[in-house]
């Protein structure tokens, strides 16, 4: 068996499981209070066309559901500018938001994986640290509770 085959198998299996886990979110709309949060972020990110409204940082504290978290509100404003047209959340814009959330989740999974490998390698050895690293990456990326994080 070639050396690349097991790696290709595990990558294919992980992608298939991810498609199975996150596939239903493709056609779903905003969940719960998400629509209100997204519309507040769009209102701030896309001020009126007549130029009378200007952005102020105090508005970051007025985004629904983001109380006392201005960086989260700023992230939503930037996302609104990236995915929407004039602040209108279409199904394709919501899909783009979900792709962004999934990319951030996968980056976090890679970060956890690297952290676990570096932390355990001196004590457990290279092979065991690699195994724990892969397992932690798959667990973070495919855990059922992360689908809710990607959806909102």
TORPA-4810 file (N, C-alpha, C, O; in nm, 3 decimals):
<nodes>
NODE_1_0.084_-0.117_0.000_0.000_0.000_0.000_0.090_0.125_0.000_0.184_0.133_0.079_X
NODE_2_0.061_0.220_-0.088_0.142_0.343_-0.090_0.126_0.423_0.039_0.023_0.414_0.107_X
NODE_3_0.228_0.503_0.071_0.227_0.580_0.195_0.120_0.688_0.194_0.070_0.726_0.300_X
NODE_4_0.085_0.739_0.077_-0.012_0.849_0.067_-0.155_0.800_0.082_-0.245_0.880_0.109_X
NODE_5_-0.179_0.670_0.063_-0.317_0.620_0.065_-0.387_0.637_0.199_-0.501_0.684_0.200_X
NODE_6_-0.327_0.601_0.313_-0.398_0.621_0.441_-0.430_0.768_0.468_-0.537_0.800_0.521_X
NODE_7_-0.337_0.856_0.432_-0.362_0.999_0.453_-0.479_1.045_0.367_-0.567_1.118_0.414_X
NODE_8_-0.481_1.004_0.241_-0.591_1.039_0.152_-0.724_0.982_0.204_-0.828_1.047_0.195_X
NODE_9_-0.719_0.861_0.257_-0.840_0.799_0.312_-0.895_0.880_0.429_-1.015_0.907_0.434_X
NODE_10_-0.809_0.920_0.523_-0.855_0.994_0.641_-0.903_1.134_0.604_-1.000_1.184_0.663_X
NODE_11_-0.838_1.197_0.509_-0.884_1.329_0.464_-1.020_1.317_0.397_-1.109_1.398_0.422_X
NODE_12_-1.037_1.216_0.312_-1.166_1.195_0.245_-1.277_1.163_0.345_-1.389_1.213_0.334_X
NODE_13_-1.245_1.080_0.443_-1.343_1.046_0.545_-1.383_1.169_0.626_-1.501_1.189_0.654_X
NODE_14_-1.286_1.251_0.662_-1.315_1.373_0.739_-1.400_1.471_0.658_-1.495_1.529_0.711_X
NODE_15_-1.369_1.489_0.531_-1.449_1.578_0.446_-1.590_1.524_0.427_-1.686_1.601_0.425_X
NODE_16_-1.603_1.393_0.412_-1.736_1.334_0.400_-1.820_1.352_0.525_-1.939_1.383_0.517_X
NODE_17_-1.758_1.332_0.641_-1.829_1.353_0.767_-1.866_1.500_0.787_-1.974_1.531_0.838_X
NODE_18_-1.777_1.590_0.748_-1.807_1.733_0.759_-1.923_1.770_0.667_-2.011_1.847_0.706_X
NODE_19_-1.925_1.717_0.546_-2.036_1.744_0.454_-2.167_1.690_0.512_-2.272_1.753_0.498_X
NODE_20_-2.161_1.574_0.575_-2.281_1.517_0.637_-2.327_1.600_0.756_-2.447_1.618_0.776_X
NODE_21_-2.232_1.651_0.835_-2.267_1.727_0.956_-2.319_1.866_0.923_-2.415_1.913_0.985_X
NODE_22_-2.256_1.933_0.826_-2.290_2.073_0.799_-2.376_2.092_0.674_-2.418_2.204_0.645_X
NODE_23_-2.402_1.987_0.601_-2.483_1.995_0.479_-2.623_2.052_0.500_-2.667_2.134_0.420_X
NODE_24_-2.694_2.012_0.605_-2.830_2.066_0.625_-2.834_2.217_0.648_-2.939_2.278_0.631_X
NODE_25_-2.723_2.278_0.686_-2.721_2.422_0.712_-2.720_2.504_0.582_-2.742_2.625_0.585_X
NODE_26_-2.694_2.437_0.470_-2.679_2.511_0.344_-2.805_2.589_0.308_-2.796_2.704_0.266_X
NODE_27_-2.921_2.529_0.323_-3.044_2.595_0.283_-3.122_2.659_0.397_-3.228_2.718_0.374_X
NODE_28_-3.071_2.649_0.519_-3.144_2.703_0.634_-3.122_2.853_0.647_-3.015_2.904_0.614_X
NODE_29_-3.221_2.922_0.696_-3.209_3.066_0.719_-3.149_3.094_0.855_-3.103_3.003_0.923_X
NODE_30_-3.150_3.221_0.896_-3.100_3.256_1.030_-3.179_3.186_1.140_-3.299_3.163_1.125_X
NODE_31_-3.112_3.153_1.249_-3.171_3.077_1.357_-3.194_3.167_1.478_-3.108_3.247_1.512_X
NODE_32_-3.311_3.155_1.542_-3.339_3.227_1.666_-3.332_3.378_1.650_-3.395_3.435_1.561_X
NODE_33_-3.255_3.443_1.739_-3.240_3.589_1.736_-3.137_3.636_1.634_-3.106_3.755_1.629_X
NODE_34_-3.085_3.545_1.555_-2.979_3.582_1.461_-3.024_3.688_1.361_-2.945_3.775_1.324_X
NODE_35_-3.149_3.682_1.318_-3.193_3.780_1.218_-3.188_3.921_1.276_-3.146_4.015_1.207_X
NODE_36_-3.230_3.937_1.400_-3.224_4.069_1.464_-3.080_4.117_1.479_-3.051_4.234_1.456_X
NODE_37_-2.991_4.027_1.518_-2.850_4.063_1.534_-2.791_4.104_1.399_-2.720_4.204_1.389_X
NODE_38_-2.820_4.026_1.295_-2.766_4.055_1.163_-2.823_4.186_1.107_-2.750_4.262_1.043_X
NODE_39_-2.951_4.211_1.131_-3.009_4.336_1.080_-2.954_4.458_1.155_-2.934_4.563_1.095_X
NODE_40_-2.929_4.445_1.285_-2.865_4.554_1.361_-2.724_4.581_1.309_-2.683_4.696_1.292_X
NODE_41_-2.649_4.474_1.285_-2.513_4.491_1.234_-2.515_4.554_1.095_-2.430_4.638_1.064_X
NODE_42_-2.609_4.516_1.013_-2.619_4.574_0.879_-2.660_4.721_0.885_-2.612_4.802_0.805_X
NODE_43_-2.748_4.755_0.977_-2.790_4.894_0.992_-2.671_4.984_1.025_-2.662_5.096_0.976_X
NODE_44_-2.581_4.934_1.109_-2.464_5.012_1.147_-2.357_5.008_1.036_-2.292_5.109_1.009_X
NODE_45_-2.342_4.893_0.973_-2.238_4.878_0.871_-2.272_4.953_0.743_-2.182_5.000_0.673_X
NODE_46_-2.400_4.964_0.712_-2.444_5.032_0.591_-2.527_5.154_0.631_-2.650_5.147_0.631_X
NODE_47_-2.464_5.266_0.665_-2.540_5.385_0.704_-2.623_5.437_0.586_-2.607_5.392_0.472_X
NODE_48_-2.709_5.532_0.614_-2.800_5.584_0.511_-2.721_5.644_0.395_-2.609_5.691_0.411_X
NODE_49_-2.783_5.639_0.278_-2.715_5.684_0.157_-2.701_5.836_0.149_-2.617_5.886_0.074_X
NODE_50_-2.781_5.910_0.225_-2.771_6.056_0.216_-2.650_6.112_0.291_-2.622_6.231_0.283_X
NODE_51_-2.579_6.027_0.364_-2.455_6.069_0.430_-2.476_6.140_0.563_-2.380_6.193_0.619_X
NODE_52_-2.598_6.142_0.615_-2.621_6.211_0.741_-2.574_6.129_0.860_-2.537_6.184_0.964_X
NODE_53_-2.576_5.996_0.847_-2.533_5.909_0.957_-2.388_5.872_0.937_-2.346_5.837_0.827_X
NODE_54_-2.310_5.880_1.043_-2.172_5.838_1.041_-2.151_5.732_1.147_-2.221_5.729_1.248_X
NODE_55_-2.056_5.646_1.123_-2.025_5.538_1.217_-1.959_5.594_1.342_-1.869_5.678_1.335_X
NODE_56_-2.004_5.547_1.457_-1.937_5.579_1.582_-1.919_5.450_1.661_-2.003_5.359_1.654_X
NODE_57_-1.812_5.442_1.736_-1.782_5.319_1.809_-1.885_5.289_1.918_-1.897_5.174_1.962_X
NODE_58_-1.957_5.389_1.962_-2.059_5.363_2.065_-2.172_5.277_2.008_-2.243_5.212_2.084_X
NODE_59_-2.189_5.277_1.876_-2.293_5.194_1.816_-2.261_5.045_1.827_-2.351_4.961_1.819_X
NODE_60_-2.135_5.012_1.845_-2.098_4.871_1.862_-2.160_4.811_1.987_-2.180_4.690_1.994_X
NODE_61_-2.191_4.895_2.085_-2.253_4.846_2.208_-2.404_4.835_2.195_-2.470_4.789_2.288_X
NODE_62_-2.460_4.875_2.081_-2.605_4.874_2.062_-2.654_4.761_1.972_-2.773_4.754_1.941_X
NODE_63_-2.565_4.672_1.930_-2.606_4.560_1.847_-2.676_4.458_1.935_-2.622_4.416_2.038_X
NODE_64_-2.796_4.419_1.896_-2.878_4.325_1.972_-2.802_4.194_1.997_-2.747_4.136_1.904_X
NODE_65_-2.800_4.149_2.120_-2.737_4.023_2.155_-2.587_4.030_2.173_-2.525_3.929_2.206_X
NODE_66_-2.526_4.144_2.152_-2.381_4.158_2.165_-2.347_4.254_2.279_-2.250_4.329_2.270_X
NODE_67_-2.424_4.251_2.384_-2.405_4.341_2.497_-2.264_4.332_2.552_-2.216_4.224_2.586_X
NODE_68_-2.199_4.448_2.562_-2.066_4.459_2.619_-1.962_4.374_2.546_-1.860_4.337_2.604_X
NODE_69_-1.986_4.343_2.419_-1.888_4.270_2.339_-1.867_4.344_2.206_-1.915_4.300_2.102_X
NODE_70_-1.796_4.455_2.211_-1.781_4.535_2.089_-1.700_4.466_1.979_-1.722_4.493_1.861_X
NODE_71_-1.606_4.379_2.015_-1.529_4.310_1.912_-1.616_4.211_1.835_-1.599_4.195_1.714_X
NODE_72_-1.707_4.144_1.903_-1.800_4.054_1.833_-1.891_4.134_1.741_-1.919_4.091_1.629_X
NODE_73_-1.936_4.250_1.787_-2.020_4.335_1.702_-1.941_4.388_1.583_-1.994_4.397_1.472_X
NODE_74_-1.815_4.423_1.604_-1.732_4.471_1.494_-1.710_4.360_1.391_-1.710_4.386_1.270_X
NODE_75_-1.693_4.238_1.437_-1.681_4.125_1.347_-1.807_4.109_1.262_-1.799_4.082_1.142_X
NODE_76_-1.923_4.125_1.325_-2.049_4.116_1.250_-2.062_4.230_1.149_-2.115_4.209_1.040_X
NODE_77_-2.015_4.348_1.184_-2.019_4.460_1.090_-1.931_4.432_0.968_-1.971_4.457_0.855_X
NODE_78_-1.812_4.382_0.993_-1.723_4.350_0.881_-1.781_4.237_0.795_-1.769_4.239_0.673_X
NODE_79_-1.843_4.140_0.859_-1.908_4.032_0.786_-2.024_4.085_0.703_-2.043_4.042_0.589_X
NODE_80_-2.099_4.177_0.757_-2.209_4.238_0.683_-2.157_4.312_0.560_-2.217_4.303_0.452_X
NODE_81_-2.048_4.384_0.575_-1.990_4.454_0.460_-1.936_4.357_0.357_-1.937_4.386_0.237_X
NODE_82_-1.889_4.241_0.402_-1.830_4.143_0.311_-1.936_4.067_0.231_-1.922_4.049_0.110_X
NODE_83_-2.043_4.021_0.299_-2.135_3.928_0.236_-2.265_3.990_0.185_-2.329_3.932_0.098_X
NODE_84_-2.306_4.105_0.234_-2.435_4.160_0.193_-2.419_4.270_0.090_-2.312_4.328_0.073_X
NODE_85_-2.530_4.297_0.023_-2.536_4.410_-0.069_-2.628_4.512_-0.007_-2.748_4.489_0.005_X
NODE_86_-2.573_4.624_0.032_-2.647_4.732_0.098_-2.718_4.685_0.225_-2.823_4.738_0.261_X
NODE_87_-2.660_4.586_0.293_-2.713_4.542_0.421_-2.828_4.443_0.412_-2.890_4.413_0.514_X
NODE_88_-2.857_4.391_0.295_-2.969_4.297_0.278_-2.916_4.154_0.288_-2.831_4.112_0.210_X
NODE_89_-2.969_4.081_0.385_-2.925_3.943_0.409_-3.005_3.848_0.322_-3.116_3.808_0.358_X
NODE_90_-2.950_3.811_0.209_-3.012_3.715_0.118_-2.967_3.574_0.159_-2.875_3.560_0.239_X
NODE_91_-3.032_3.470_0.105_-2.985_3.334_0.138_-2.839_3.310_0.101_-2.769_3.237_0.171_X
NODE_92_-2.792_3.369_-0.008_-2.651_3.350_-0.044_-2.559_3.423_0.055_-2.448_3.376_0.082_X
NODE_93_-2.604_3.536_0.111_-2.524_3.607_0.211_-2.518_3.526_0.341_-2.413_3.521_0.406_X
NODE_94_-2.629_3.464_0.378_-2.629_3.380_0.499_-2.539_3.259_0.479_-2.470_3.217_0.571_X
NODE_95_-2.541_3.203_0.356_-2.453_3.090_0.325_-2.306_3.133_0.335_-2.223_3.058_0.387_X
NODE_96_-2.274_3.252_0.286_-2.139_3.304_0.298_-2.096_3.322_0.442_-1.982_3.293_0.479_X
NODE_97_-2.189_3.371_0.525_-2.162_3.385_0.668_-2.132_3.250_0.731_-2.041_3.238_0.813_X
NODE_98_-2.207_3.149_0.692_-2.184_3.015_0.746_-2.051_2.958_0.699_-1.982_2.890_0.775_X
NODE_99_-2.015_2.985_0.574_-1.883_2.941_0.527_-1.771_3.009_0.606_-1.670_2.946_0.639_X
NODE_100_-1.791_3.136_0.636_-1.693_3.208_0.718_-1.683_3.145_0.857_-1.573_3.125_0.908_X
NODE_101_-1.797_3.116_0.918_-1.797_3.053_1.052_-1.731_2.915_1.047_-1.658_2.878_1.139_X
NODE_102_-1.757_2.839_0.940_-1.696_2.707_0.927_-1.545_2.719_0.909_-1.470_2.640_0.966_X
NODE_103_-1.500_2.816_0.832_-1.356_2.836_0.814_-1.290_2.873_0.947_-1.181_2.825_0.977_X
NODE_104_-1.355_2.959_1.025_-1.299_2.994_1.156_-1.296_2.874_1.250_-1.201_2.858_1.327_X
NODE_105_-1.399_2.790_1.243_-1.401_2.669_1.326_-1.288_2.575_1.285_-1.222_2.517_1.371_X
NODE_106_-1.266_2.559_1.155_-1.159_2.470_1.110_-1.021_2.526_1.147_-0.930_2.449_1.178_X
NODE_107_-1.005_2.658_1.144_-0.880_2.717_1.190_-0.858_2.690_1.339_-0.746_2.663_1.382_X
NODE_108_-0.966_2.698_1.417_-0.956_2.668_1.560_-0.921_2.520_1.581_-0.842_2.488_1.670_X
NODE_109_-0.977_2.432_1.500_-0.947_2.289_1.512_-0.800_2.263_1.479_-0.735_2.182_1.545_X
NODE_110_-0.749_2.331_1.378_-0.607_2.315_1.344_-0.519_2.370_1.457_-0.416_2.311_1.490_X
NODE_111_-0.559_2.480_1.515_-0.484_2.537_1.627_-0.482_2.445_1.747_-0.377_2.428_1.810_X
NODE_112_-0.595_2.386_1.781_-0.601_2.290_1.893_-0.513_2.170_1.863_-0.444_2.119_1.951_X
NODE_113_-0.516_2.125_1.739_-0.436_2.010_1.699_-0.287_2.039_1.715_-0.213_1.956_1.770_X
NODE_114_-0.243_2.153_1.670_-0.101_2.188_1.683_-0.062_2.204_1.830_0.046_2.162_1.872_X
NODE_115_-0.151_2.265_1.907_-0.124_2.283_2.049_-0.110_2.147_2.119_-0.017_2.127_2.197_X
NODE_116_-0.201_2.056_2.090_-0.195_1.924_2.155_-0.068_1.848_2.116_-0.006_1.783_2.199_X
NODE_117_-0.030_1.857_1.990_0.090_1.788_1.945_0.214_1.842_2.016_0.296_1.766_2.066_X
NODE_118_0.226_1.973_2.021_0.345_2.033_2.084_0.346_2.010_2.235_0.452_1.995_2.295_X
NODE_119_0.229_2.007_2.294_0.224_1.991_2.438_0.257_1.847_2.479_0.326_1.826_2.579_X
NODE_120_0.210_1.749_2.403_0.226_1.609_2.444_0.351_1.541_2.390_0.392_1.438_2.443_X
NODE_121_0.412_1.596_2.287_0.526_1.528_2.225_0.642_1.501_2.322_0.699_1.392_2.316_X
NODE_122_0.680_1.593_2.409_0.792_1.562_2.501_0.762_1.448_2.599_0.854_1.379_2.641_X
NODE_123_0.638_1.429_2.635_0.603_1.328_2.735_0.556_1.197_2.674_0.590_1.090_2.724_X
NODE_124_0.480_1.205_2.567_0.418_1.083_2.513_0.490_1.030_2.389_0.463_0.917_2.347_X
NODE_125_0.579_1.106_2.331_0.645_1.062_2.209_0.572_1.113_2.085_0.457_1.157_2.092_X
NODE_126_0.642_1.107_1.973_0.590_1.165_1.850_0.462_1.096_1.799_0.367_1.164_1.762_X
NODE_127_0.460_0.964_1.799_0.345_0.892_1.743_0.217_0.913_1.826_0.110_0.935_1.770_X
NODE_128_0.230_0.906_1.958_0.113_0.925_2.043_0.064_1.070_2.036_-0.057_1.095_2.034_X
NODE_129_0.157_1.163_2.033_0.118_1.304_2.022_0.047_1.330_1.889_-0.050_1.405_1.885_X
NODE_130_0.095_1.268_1.782_0.030_1.282_1.652_-0.111_1.225_1.654_-0.203_1.284_1.597_X
NODE_131_-0.129_1.112_1.719_-0.260_1.050_1.726_-0.358_1.138_1.804_-0.472_1.157_1.762_X
NODE_132_-0.313_1.190_1.916_-0.398_1.279_1.995_-0.427_1.407_1.918_-0.538_1.460_1.926_X
NODE_133_-0.330_1.455_1.846_-0.347_1.575_1.765_-0.456_1.556_1.660_-0.542_1.642_1.644_X
NODE_134_-0.451_1.446_1.588_-0.553_1.418_1.486_-0.691_1.399_1.548_-0.791_1.448_1.497_X
NODE_135_-0.693_1.326_1.660_-0.822_1.301_1.725_-0.885_1.431_1.776_-1.006_1.451_1.764_X
NODE_136_-0.803_1.520_1.831_-0.859_1.646_1.882_-0.907_1.734_1.768_-1.008_1.803_1.782_X
NODE_137_-0.837_1.734_1.655_-0.880_1.813_1.540_-1.015_1.763_1.488_-1.105_1.843_1.461_X
NODE_138_-1.029_1.632_1.475_-1.155_1.576_1.426_-1.267_1.600_1.526_-1.379_1.632_1.488_X
NODE_139_-1.237_1.585_1.655_-1.339_1.607_1.757_-1.390_1.751_1.756_-1.510_1.774_1.764_X
NODE_140_-1.300_1.848_1.747_-1.342_1.988_1.746_-1.420_2.019_1.617_-1.522_2.088_1.622_X
NODE_141_-1.373_1.970_1.505_-1.436_2.004_1.378_-1.571_1.936_1.358_-1.660_1.993_1.295_X
NODE_142_-1.587_1.814_1.410_-1.708_1.737_1.379_-1.799_1.712_1.498_-1.895_1.636_1.486_X
NODE_143_-1.772_1.773_1.611_-1.859_1.753_1.727_-1.998_1.808_1.697_-2.010_1.913_1.634_X
NODE_144_-2.102_1.740_1.740_-2.239_1.786_1.709_-2.272_1.927_1.758_-2.353_1.996_1.696_X
NODE_145_-2.212_1.971_1.866_-2.242_2.104_1.916_-2.182_2.216_1.831_-2.226_2.330_1.840_X
NODE_146_-2.083_2.184_1.750_-2.024_2.288_1.667_-2.113_2.326_1.549_-2.094_2.432_1.490_X
NODE_147_-2.208_2.243_1.514_-2.301_2.278_1.406_-2.382_2.403_1.445_-2.413_2.485_1.359_X
NODE_148_-2.416_2.416_1.572_-2.488_2.535_1.617_-2.400_2.659_1.609_-2.449_2.769_1.582_X
NODE_149_-2.270_2.643_1.633_-2.178_2.757_1.624_-2.162_2.802_1.479_-2.148_2.921_1.452_X
NODE_150_-2.165_2.710_1.387_-2.154_2.743_1.246_-2.287_2.804_1.197_-2.287_2.891_1.111_X
NODE_151_-2.398_2.757_1.253_-2.529_2.805_1.207_-2.557_2.948_1.250_-2.634_3.018_1.183_X
NODE_152_-2.497_2.993_1.358_-2.530_3.129_1.405_-2.416_3.226_1.385_-2.429_3.343_1.420_X
</nodes>
